[in-house]
């Protein structure tokens, strides 16, 4: 297929080029998706966005509690960076292939928005926001919204609020073998206050085209002690309706995803 | 676009299309260590290189991304003819087998050692988490890394190997691997490294239908496309029936195909071949071929194939070379001309009109009597999935003309069978064809067949062009060779004390579209499992069906893993029924030294077999030692309430080549300075066979190892060998090398005695290359000069030949411990101990590598691997993204291969085979351990989490 290669000299030039070239122009960073022969994307143009200074990990603006991660930070850098919240480091380490972690970037991971993206549930429960640049300017969008709506523009930074010290996280994934994309994955965040759950967030991947939040389950959990894992799994399963495929039947995905939610919650309770 | 990067320390400015994958950029510049094992989807890691110090897949990077980058490949690790500490440690630790993934592994560990100079096991697993190796089972890489760390501190650090034969200089102890250095340096060694500029590419148009007749095919648009050299279809290919199985002639496999058929019998079956100047043009031309199909309903399962009124996969004319049945004319009166023709070399009791490709039954004693004596009878049915051996290097061939002769650079297990079959298809004498076996990047049985060689050979013969034909990974899954799916019924009769009174095995196998190995693989399910038990009344019945699934064939173990899974699991189930310790029931019934194996009389490969007395059997010590290692009988506590732990044990066996069928030859010639060239017909697949043959020669001739140079598996240069299959390498090809060396020894002693003027009985060979008598000694160099002078007897040349009617059976006990997560159904193998009797291990570390690799492959089919077809016969997972193979992260936490010492009276230096037997234990041992953990029997492999959950009633 004829395809073109462009090197952007600034984020602004990258988004201007993308607007000119149309919907099959894609931003290229690590290349693990875009250069992948198995990718189902239609690609007329690649716009290289590495080398634009989007590779730092630091604090964000006036709010020094937030962690700002440049969009082209590689997944292995996340795993290795003490400044990054533990839940996100753990989620990045679930990508079981070091060669991929050495190349894939957080911005690409979000923009690709694969159902098996291991960082995505964690980013959602962490309340991460992405800075997205378009020709009409930059805006900040919660990652959860971005995943639901699809990315329109260039992700330049991901901002992860620094969790409160008593905020707890659990991150889980089911993979068929160690070096596999996740079949289903889950992340839970909550705070335990006097034995009761406060502000729970539950996100599950691999059960729908995009990561899903489970607001009903969150409501059921809030204000009470954590239920036992079996009850929790049952509550979660009631809210999941995945589609079966070669990676697992619908019933299996539903069951295992619910177990992962329960386990992630159990981790929070420990 | 001009791109500046540093490659192996040299700054380069390249004028290159920015979309060229980095892998191609590097290979085009001669850096052939960079491999490719997937379809450029980043799932194998064989193209791994260091970019700015980090291991990445070079297939997933394009040149435009690399401005200013620093790239490192294995070519940078050492100067020519030297090895770095890491490379030498890899070779010495036995982690280099086929060598195709070795460069990527070396680079990943290079990166690791730079950030963690004293890495842990977990560090190593993480570093190699993206690198797929199918040969080694990975375990020895931990030792290799430790040794490398020691050697970086002290270059003289030695590897501490086990010594099994103190009286020998080389045999029974580790000596590296003769091709190890070349492979560790990533030098040109494989078929793809032999291609010359200007070669053409061959691509196949595969059928989109599992079962169809080609009504009309129009290739004119494809032929008109500029750059297309040749298009071949069923209308233009040789009108010759044959079978692709690489078996000794006359083969038991039916000649049931042509190069291209009018009927296509599986998705991906050959419809046409295009030869073009570039791969892209060839692919474009495939799209211009206009085909009209009459689509037929497909037959996918054994049940569908056996059903009354089932669609018939082979409904054509039938012919027999010998042994035609009396009703043949009546059968042929109904032949369908669309359906081609089948020629049988001899009867295999096929009935193609009922989709039966082969049938055999037999036994000893009388099972009715045996079941009458039983106090308990157990009947179970087991089934196995279709799995692919996934050699990291897919099938590949490079063909070219040299004068009026065809030269075939092949990645094959059977160079002489390739030559014989090509000669027949091209209708030329065998001396018009040369087959050169290059290093193979994994073979595992899939390369025992002529899967693509004949199409490239024909196209080169017709066009005169150099042609490269390399399968994609997808083609490797859907159109090469897989393990036969089987359904196996086992009926056991036993006394309450566990003594077996009768065994009945009913094997139904699915051969798919063609009958390669259709008799012998399913039969081997019985041949390599029944003789493990001493039972008076035994019966087996084997039926193989044609269908429209991807082709099956040989895969390490050759039917034995399926048979072993069924029979060994049934024995464990019987032990459970009788409330006996499985170890006790094995001990009560197992074969032992001196046992007479009458059953083998009815288990020949298409002819009467030879009963054998078991000369050596290491089962006793293997079971004792294994039980101690794993703490047999002790229940392991689990820290996690969701997780239960259990243990399993099984016994396994295989053969060592095919007595009465196989044949191997070797030659040794002496050079002018007293060194030697060993010409071996043996086909090293990465297994270390070349090392075996060189060591046998050097040991016998009392020379340094490097005094023996080797050329192997080149049909022009080396003598005949049937090839590497049926666990024949060490036994047959090694035996031939030993016999050649013994003959050379006789010549050396004769000439040495003459030069010393001493009687023959007074002289002996002495290291390093002397004939010593009572009066003094002459060197081999003296002998060479003398014999090759104007007054000498001529250059010393010795031939060795090995055939036998003796069977030497390797035996083993496999123990494992699994943890079953009762909520997710995930089974994790925690400990796996494979204790095997290989006779004398010629190379202990390489032998262990064969065992570990065989076990990990079959942990694969036990837990993960399965080709999934939809109802139209289309494969849903023809790539590593969804066909899951075990890798380093899936290793048992404690994974050991233990060699149980026996000394075989028939094999060279007391050796027996070691590789295939390793594949027979994992499935039944894991099944038994799962039962021990959670109380359910899973009777179909793979034991997926979904099956475990269903068995537990949780889904």
Interface residues (C-beta under 8 A of the other chain):
Chain A: X3 X5 X7 X28 X30 X31 X32 X35 X36 X37 X38 X46 X48 X50 X51 X76 X96 X97 X98 X99 X100 X102 X103 X174 X176 X177 X178 X179 X180 X181 X229 X233 X246 X247 X248 X249 X251 X252 X255 X256 X259
Chain B: X1 X18 X19 X21 X39 X40 X41 X42 X45 X48 X54 X55 X56 X57 X59 X60 X61 X62 X64 X65 X67 X108 X126 X127 X128 X129 X130 X131 X132 X823 X824 X825 X826 X864 X868 X876 X877 X879 X881 X882 X884 X885 X886 X887 X888 X889 X890 X945 X946 X949 X954 X955
